[in-house]
Amino acid sequence: MRVVVTGMGVICSIAQTVPAFTRALREGRCGIEPVPDIGDGGPRLAALVKDFCFADAVSAQHALPEEMRQGAMRAANRSPEAAQMDLVAAMQAFADAGLHLSSPPADRLGLVVAGNNLSSGYVQDLFPKYENNPEYLPARFALHFMDTDRVGTLSQVLGIKGEGYTVGGASASGNVGIVNGSRLVETGAVDVCLVVGATTDLSPMEKRGLATLGAVAAAGTDEPELARCRPFDVRHEGFVPGQGSACVVLESERSARARGADVLAELAGYDLKLDANSLPDPHEDGEAKVMAGAMAKAGVRPDQIDYVNAHATATPLGDEIEVRALLRVFGDDFGRPWVNATKGLIGHCMCAAGVVEAVASVIQIRDGFVHPNLNLRRPIDDGCRFVHGAAVPADIEYALSNSFGFGGFNTSIVLKRSPHASGAHG
């Protein structure tokens, strides 16, 4: 059964709608900035969402029924901001897919929230007040601290009554969610599945832990570009935490046709495998296997892949292993596909990264360009066809999008251009 993408939504540091994200990608806009040093030893760079207002974002969903918008305010007005961002991204995708106009029965709609340990920052922010006066604890705290609160809130607002759950795979969570959502559609458990890459609210302790591990970039003081994320550059030093959420609507082709929905792309293939490795270090073999496996499921050869949205966190070992895996998979065609890293623009959106980057990939397939790799001055491999400092026109029929995570999670998906795509979203 063919699975297609019929709707998308996104909120990140450079855009709070899909049309705005499209423009920002084409322009190569960067949302990474220095953050104040508060003495916690955590990252000094971040890509944060600015000026997000839940009430305004809900009100802006003009296509959706007023009853749904009011329901969103009732359900999530007191929710943590991270959960509010997830809901808005899902509402955007719901409207983009036209599910407010025509939809399968509620029990044929599914929901996968991709992410785990999502609310540690919210918990830590409340702790001082709780410690001082336990009665301060919000009445809904017992719900809000659980990852499944995102499922409950989203399902309530959007009227989803089919299968639903959360999935986790560290930084690969977004693609793990897409794989699971596709399987729900493929097996006939649902006709439509919303996959939400959830906003990860890190606590200061978690941020410090990542810095202690040596995984994050320093702010740098010697020259301006040292304050940026540099995937695939020989000076790469680590990732920059990013804030963001995204949603893709996966649907059986039969359902989309019956509803008259626009098909944005096809999810042609995927693969997910473990390395049997509890450590953060990546393995070339595992990464190569999932790329080859996703292409095999899609029925495409390496020479048919036009573009790779790489995991590319800008950690030295991570970038170098991924390029070696690409060389192993593509062989003589190694220099054929364009390769870029969305994290260089918006930071690493943690659990949401895979879904945010799937949205970025569909946009580039649909609109025929590849966004730049900012600050790529000295590539780690001159044989790889990296996009450099400006967007480039590209004819993309098949795209490969990778996500890898601490603990040996390897995932890759193949997206295919739809011959029935209706055109750009702005």
C-alpha positions in Angstrom: 0.0 0.0 0.0 1.4 3.4 -1.0 1.8 5.9 1.8 1.7 9.6 0.9 2.2 12.9 2.7 -0.8 15.1 2.5 -0.2 17.8 5.1 2.7 19.5 6.9 3.2 21.9 9.8 6.3 23.4 11.4 7.5 25.8 14.1 11.2 26.4 14.6 13.7 29.2 15.1 13.4 30.6 11.6 9.7 30.1 10.8 6.4 29.4 12.4 4.5 28.2 9.3 5.4 26.1 6.3 5.3 29.0 3.8 7.7 31.0 6.1 9.9 27.9 6.5 10.1 27.6 2.7 11.3 31.1 2.3 13.8 30.8 5.1 15.3 27.6 3.7 15.7 29.2 0.3 17.3 32.3 1.8 19.6 30.2 4.0 18.4 32.0 7.1 20.0 30.9 10.3 18.3 30.9 13.7 21.4 30.1 15.8 22.5 32.8 18.3 24.6 33.1 21.4 22.7 32.6 24.7 23.7 34.2 28.0 26.2 32.4 30.2 24.4 31.7 33.4 27.2 29.7 34.9 25.6 26.3 34.4 28.3 25.0 32.0 25.7 24.3 29.3 25.7 25.3 25.6 26.4 28.9 24.8 24.6 28.7 21.4 21.0 27.8 20.7 18.3 28.2 18.0 15.2 29.2 19.9 11.7 29.9 18.8 11.1 33.6 19.3 7.8 35.5 19.9 5.6 32.4 20.0 2.2 33.3 21.3 -0.2 30.3 21.6 -3.4 32.4 21.4 -2.3 34.2 18.3 -1.0 31.0 16.6 -4.3 29.2 17.2 -6.3 32.3 16.0 -4.2 32.3 12.8 -5.5 28.8 11.8 -8.4 30.5 9.9 -9.1 27.5 7.8 -10.1 25.4 10.8 -13.5 25.5 12.4 -14.0 28.0 15.2 -15.1 25.2 17.5 -11.7 23.5 17.0 -9.8 26.7 17.7 -11.8 27.2 20.9 -11.2 23.6 21.8 -7.5 24.1 21.4 -7.5 27.1 23.8 -9.5 25.2 26.4 -7.3 22.1 26.2 -3.9 23.7 26.1 -4.1 27.3 27.3 -2.3 26.2 30.6 -0.1 23.6 29.0 3.7 24.0 28.9 4.8 26.1 25.9 6.5 23.0 24.3 3.2 21.2 24.2 1.5 24.3 22.7 4.0 24.4 19.9 3.3 20.7 19.1 -0.5 21.4 19.0 -0.1 24.4 16.6 2.2 22.4 14.3 -0.4 19.6 14.2 -3.2 22.0 13.6 -1.3 23.5 10.6 -0.8 20.0 9.1 -4.4 19.0 9.8 -5.6 22.1 7.9 -3.0 21.6 5.1 -4.3 18.1 4.5 -7.8 19.3 4.3 -8.9 17.0 7.1 -11.3 19.6 8.4 -13.1 19.5 5.1 -13.2 15.7 4.5 -11.8 13.0 6.8 -12.1 9.3 7.5 -14.1 8.4 10.6 -12.4 9.4 13.9 -11.4 5.9 14.6 -9.6 5.7 11.3 -7.3 8.6 12.3 -4.1 7.7 14.1 -1.5 9.7 16.0 2.2 9.1 16.7 4.1 11.6 18.9 7.8 11.2 18.3 9.9 11.9 21.4 10.8 10.8 24.9 11.8 12.7 28.1 10.1 15.7 26.6 9.3 17.8 29.7 12.4 17.8 31.9 12.8 21.6 31.6 9.2 22.1 32.7 9.7 19.9 35.7 12.9 21.6 36.8 11.4 25.1 36.3 8.6 24.2 38.8 10.9 22.5 41.3 12.1 25.6 43.3 8.5 26.7 43.9 7.4 23.2 44.7 10.3 22.9 47.2 9.3 26.1 48.8 5.6 25.4 48.9 4.4 22.0 47.6 0.8 23.3 47.4 2.0 25.5 44.5 2.1 22.4 42.2 -0.4 23.0 39.3 -3.4 20.7 39.4 -2.5 19.3 35.9 1.1 18.7 36.7 0.6 15.0 37.0 -0.6 15.0 33.3 1.8 17.6 31.9 5.0 16.0 33.0 4.2 12.8 31.0 5.1 12.5 27.3 1.6 11.0 26.7 0.0 14.3 27.6 1.0 15.4 24.1 -1.0 12.5 22.7 -4.0 13.2 24.9 -4.2 16.9 24.1 -3.6 16.5 20.4 -6.2 13.7 20.1 -8.8 15.7 22.0 -8.4 18.9 19.9 -8.2 17.1 16.5 -10.8 14.4 17.3 -8.5 11.5 16.8 -9.9 8.2 18.0 -7.8 5.5 16.2 -4.4 4.1 17.4 -2.0 6.5 19.1 1.1 6.5 21.2 4.5 8.0 21.8 7.8 6.5 20.4 11.3 7.3 21.4 14.7 6.9 19.7 16.8 9.7 21.0 17.8 12.1 18.2 16.3 9.6 15.7 12.8 9.8 17.3 11.3 11.8 14.5 12.1 9.2 11.9 11.1 6.4 14.3 7.7 8.2 14.5 7.5 8.4 10.7 8.3 4.7 10.4 5.7 3.8 12.9 3.1 6.0 11.4 3.7 4.6 8.0 3.3 1.0 9.3 -0.1 1.9 10.9 -1.2 3.1 7.5 0.4 0.2 5.5 -1.2 -2.4 7.8 -4.7 -0.8 7.5 -4.9 0.0 11.2 -5.7 3.6 10.2 -6.3 5.5 6.9 -4.5 8.7 8.1 -1.8 9.1 10.7 -0.5 12.4 12.1 3.2 12.1 13.1 4.3 14.9 15.4 8.0 15.6 16.1 7.6 16.8 19.6 9.4 19.9 21.1 12.0 18.8 23.6 12.2 21.0 26.7 15.7 20.2 28.0 16.5 21.0 31.6 19.8 22.8 32.5 21.1 19.5 33.9 20.5 17.8 30.6 22.1 20.7 28.7 25.1 20.5 30.9 25.3 16.7 30.4 25.5 17.1 26.6 28.2 19.8 27.0 30.1 17.5 29.4 29.9 14.8 26.8 31.6 17.1 24.3 28.7 16.9 21.9 27.8 20.6 21.7 29.5 23.6 20.0 31.1 26.4 21.9 30.2 30.0 21.2 33.8 30.9 20.1 35.4 34.3 20.3 38.1 34.4 17.6 36.0 35.1 14.6 32.2 35.6 13.9 31.8 32.3 12.1 32.9 30.4 15.2 29.6 31.3 16.7 27.8 29.1 14.1 27.1 25.4 13.6 29.4 24.0 10.9 28.2 20.6 9.5 30.8 18.9 7.3 33.4 21.6 7.8 36.9 20.5 9.1 36.4 22.9 12.0 33.2 21.3 13.1 33.1 21.0 16.9 29.6 19.9 17.9 25.8 20.5 17.6 23.8 23.5 18.6 20.5 22.7 20.5 17.5 23.9 18.5 13.9 24.3 19.5 11.1 23.2 17.2 8.1 21.0 16.4 6.8 19.6 13.1 4.0 17.4 11.9 3.5 15.4 8.7 0.2 13.8 7.8 0.7 10.3 6.4 -2.2 8.7 4.4 -2.9 5.8 2.2 -2.9 6.8 -1.4 -6.4 5.3 -1.7 -7.7 7.5 1.2 -6.1 10.6 -0.3 -7.6 9.9 -3.7 -11.0 9.4 -2.1 -10.8 12.7 -0.3 -9.4 14.6 -3.2 -6.5 15.6 -1.1 -3.3 17.1 -2.6 -0.4 14.7 -2.4 2.8 16.5 -1.5 5.2 13.6 -1.7 5.3 9.8 -1.3 7.0 8.1 1.6 8.5 5.5 -0.6 10.8 3.6 1.8 12.3 3.5 5.3 14.5 1.4 7.5 15.3 1.3 11.2 18.0 -0.7 12.9 20.0 -0.8 16.1 23.8 -1.0 16.5 23.7 -3.0 19.7 25.5 -0.1 21.2 24.7 1.9 24.4 27.2 4.6 23.7 26.8 7.9 21.7 29.4 6.9 19.1 28.0 6.3 15.6 28.7 3.1 13.6 29.3 3.3 9.8 27.9 -0.2 9.3 24.6 0.6 10.9 24.2 3.9 9.1 25.0 2.3 5.7 22.6 -0.6 6.3 19.6 1.6 6.9 20.3 3.9 3.9 20.6 0.8 1.7 17.5 -0.8 3.4 15.3 2.3 2.9 16.3 2.5 -0.8 15.6 -1.3 -1.2 12.1 -0.8 0.3 11.5 2.1 -2.1 12.8 0.1 -5.0 15.4 2.6 -6.0 19.1 2.4 -6.8 21.7 4.7 -5.4 22.0 6.5 -8.7 18.4 7.5 -8.5 18.8 9.5 -5.3 19.1 13.2 -6.1 19.4 14.7 -2.6 20.4 13.6 0.9 19.2 15.5 4.0 22.0 14.3 6.3 21.7 13.8 10.0 24.9 15.9 10.1 25.0 17.4 13.6 28.4 19.0 13.1 30.1 16.7 15.6 33.4 15.7 14.1 33.0 11.9 14.5 29.3 12.0 13.5 29.8 13.9 10.3 32.8 11.9 9.3 31.1 8.5 9.9 28.0 9.6 8.0 30.1 10.6 5.0 31.9 7.3 5.1 28.6 5.5 5.2 27.3 7.5 2.2 30.5 6.6 0.3 29.9 2.9 1.1 26.3 3.0 0.0 26.7 5.2 -3.1 30.0 3.9 -4.3 30.7 5.3 -7.8 27.7 7.6 -7.4 29.0 9.2 -4.2 29.3 12.6 -5.8 25.9 12.6 -7.5 23.3 13.6 -4.9 23.2 17.0 -3.3 24.0 16.8 0.4 23.0 19.4 3.0 22.2 19.7 6.7 19.1 21.5 8.0 20.6 21.5 11.5 23.1 24.1 10.2 20.2 26.6 9.9 17.9 25.6 12.8 20.2 23.7 15.2 19.4 20.2 16.4 15.7 20.0 17.3 16.4 16.8 19.2 13.4 14.5 19.2 11.6 16.6 16.6 14.6 16.7 14.2 13.6 13.9 11.9 10.1 15.3 11.3 11.3 18.9 10.9 13.9 17.6 8.3 11.2 15.5 6.5 9.2 18.7 6.1 12.4 20.5 4.8 13.0 17.6 2.4 9.4 17.7 1.0 9.7 21.4 0.5 12.9 21.1 -1.4 11.6 18.3 -3.5 8.4 20.2 -4.3 10.0 23.6 -5.0 13.1 22.3 -6.8 16.0 23.7 -4.8 18.5 22.7 -2.1 19.2 25.0 0.9 22.7 26.0 1.7 25.2 24.6 4.2 26.2 27.7 6.0 29.8 28.2 7.1 31.0 25.3 5.0 34.4 26.6 4.1 36.7 23.5 4.1 34.6 20.4 3.4 35.7 17.2 5.2 35.4 15.3 1.8 35.8 17.1 -1.5 34.2 14.1 -3.3 30.8 14.7 -1.7 28.4 17.1 -3.5 27.8 19.4 -0.6 25.6 22.5 -1.1 27.7 25.5 -0.1 26.8 29.0 0.9 23.7 29.6 -1.2 20.6 27.7 -2.3 20.9 25.8 -5.6 18.2 24.9 -8.1 17.8 21.1 -8.1 15.6 18.6 -9.9 14.7 16.1 -7.1 12.7 13.0 -7.7 14.0 10.9 -4.8 15.4 12.2 -1.5 17.0 10.3 1.4 16.7 11.8 4.9 18.8 10.3 7.7 18.4 10.5 11.5 20.7 8.7 14.0 20.6 8.7 17.8 22.6 8.0 20.9 22.3 4.4 21.9 22.7 3.0 18.4 19.5 4.2 16.7 19.9 4.3 12.9 17.0 5.4 10.6 16.6 6.5 7.0 13.6 7.4 4.9 13.1 7.9 1.2 10.7 10.5 -0.1 9.5 10.6 -3.7 8.2 13.6 -5.6 4.5 13.4 -6.4 3.5 13.9 -10.0 0.2 15.3 -8.6 1.7 17.9 -6.3 -0.2 21.1 -6.4 2.7 23.6 -6.3 4.5 25.7 -3.8 3.0 26.8 -0.4 4.5 30.2 -0.5 
